[in-house]
Amino acid sequence: MLGERVAEQRTARLTRTRDLMVVMAILLLLFLGGLALFLLLYRLNTAVPRVRVPLPQAPFVSENRPAFEGVLEGVRRPLSVAVSPDGQRIYVAEGWGERAVRILDASGRELGTIAPPATDVFDRQPTAVAVTPDGTVFVVERILRRVLKYDGNGKFLGELMPPVDEDWAPLGIGVDASGKLYVAEALDLPDRARHRILVFESTGQLVSVFGSKEDDPAGLSFPHDVAVDAQGRVYVATIDAVKVFDENGQFLFALGGGGEVMPGIPWGVAVHDDRLYVVDLTNHRLLGYDISGERPTSSFAIGGYGTELGALRFPQGIAVSATGKLFIADRDNDRIAVWAH
Amino acid sequence: MRRVLGVALVLAAIGTVLLVWPSSTSANNGPHGGYDLATDKCAACHRAHTAVGDDLLIADDVYGLCVTCHAGAVQTDVVNGLRTGDSARLNGGGFLAVSGEATTSTHTVAGLPLGEGVSTGEGIAWGGAGSGEGVEGVLECTSCHNPHGSTNYRILKDSSNGYPYDNPAAHRWVPNNAELLDWVNQQVLATVTDGYNYAAGNAAYYTTGMNYDPGTRVTTIDPIKGMSAFCATCHKQYLTKSGSAGNPSTDANYYFYPGTQDARDGALDVARHRHVVYRRYTGTPDQALRFGATGTAPANDPVNAPSYNGFQCLTCHFAHGTNATASGYAAGVDPTNDSALLFYDNRGVCRSCHQKDK
């Protein structure tokens, strides 16, 4: 009896040991399988660069390069610039000093200033200015979180209202040839974030909204300027690239990544005829692209870091007149650089 | 047996899913973190062959580079001293404005527009030596901030002016879960975890030097850590310990910073006693002064909640700039002859706690 009981106990112990070994073996196999899968995924994740749409690495075509014409001085830390349809008025949003929008004539003589009613210098911060084909001026006031409307002389006309009764955080603005307004909104708070483009009719009616901060090629991270070409393509400058969308807000491709022909941190964008201009802020230059085809091709680069004439220091905004004259907000040189084709 | 096998399989499946779950790089850190082996973020600020500034920077003006984004474009607007989007006041104040008013004193970093000119950043960190004047040097944004990120939401550096402000041997301030990358072989070598967990579980520690132990539910103070120790890497005299010459206090927590001699000994040309920092404050100030990093204790520490009111430099001072004014007795008071980055006009910060009229 005793022998049988001992044998049973031994058998039971062996069975438990065997079961335990089976469980351990299964766990080990699953762990090793998981580890292999993890290493495979990790390798794939790190070996493949993030999606970028490459442009042909064409050398710059020197004959396309605009010529330096001069500078307009007397502004402090210009952030954005716009030009009237007749090219006779230049509107400059200042980041320091009075922090108003200065109205200059073509020679740089000051004609007046634009500032929100009942504000002082520390209440306001114009970050973007745009002029519609009829000469109406729109100014994005970042601290006030408003888009204000003025006539060409700076008379206050009203404001562009957000789509619903909510706080919004406009940062940039662009206008297309028909007068539609493209407001770049960048709101990034712990409890809510909106990185998007809102399209308005010139009358102020909201037409469409597109974009978000998704971590994918179409994602908009702090969009801050917008331009639209004749094909209806919308060029949105973000922190990491110019994201290009079709007229329906569908993502097409991106221009970014630095190097010889791509912007590092793009800021101002503008379109004139078949040319796209991108201010490459962190490379202190302006890049030009030919956009007559399906994809842009690089055309020229001007600028370079420095204080001498023709050089740029942290340029931000750009505007192009109807005749193709370029106005670049040369921020840290406290001036507007003027170039022309 | 079947039950055991079932449980094992479920556990194994959960473990496997957790193991292979793809870890994504945060998109919210901009160029200040979230680097992976194929990162392109370096190019936001650096060039390998065409740099024009130190450290391969794309500009010789650090301030200009920083305010490209931090002047209204992104959440932290250090020029206007507010959080973009809801206009909440920044803890550090602003270089041009605070609460919609002009600054009256700032840390004049190099590149900061001043009047018609631009600051060179050259200056003296007051309180840095026995005679009152201190460390001389060029102040830049990167004197205090690490643009490559840290666990601190202010991305403050783990050392300043060449001095680590905590104990480098034992508790070096390293990014939580920072990846050590082998760039040549394209491998992640290890993951470093900061034992003190500055980032999440004990946010007060890196700012106040107060360390909450959830096990014992006791908060201790470590005076050589935290925000005030950080400031004292340039304003060095404030690191003088209790018990030094002329210090009448024997309270270990009463971190009292005397000069090399006491004011009462007749040597009037030396620095005086310094206001205590790292002192726990349990009252309610008249005006909203900042104490600990969070101002509130963790939910599981109701007993020690008041101890999170750790008194430190940033309780009274802004780091970037202030709109406070100084007049009357407060005007012209050395060492700075100005509003000294204080929160409130004149010495409103004193009255906030020392409520002599009540």
Interface residues (C-beta under 8 A of the other chain):
Chain A: D19 V22 V23 I26 L27 L30 F31 G33 G34 L35 L37 F38 L41 Y42 N45 T46 A47 V48 P49 R50 R76 R77 G95 W96 D120 V121 F122 D123 Q125 T127 R142 I143 R145 D167 A169 L171 A186 L187 D188 L189 K213 D215 G219 S221 F222 H224 I239 D240 G257 G258 G264 I265 W267 L281 T282 N283 H284 Y305 R313 F314 Q316 R331 D332
Chain B: M1 V4 L5 A8 L9 L11 A12 A13 G15 T16 L19 V20 P22 S24 A27 N28 G30 D36 L37 A38 D40 A43 A44 C45 V52 I58 A59 D61 G64 L65 T68 C69 A71 G72 A73 V74 Q75 V79 N80 L82 R83 T84 G85 D86 S87 L96 A97 G100 E101 A102 P113 Q186 V188
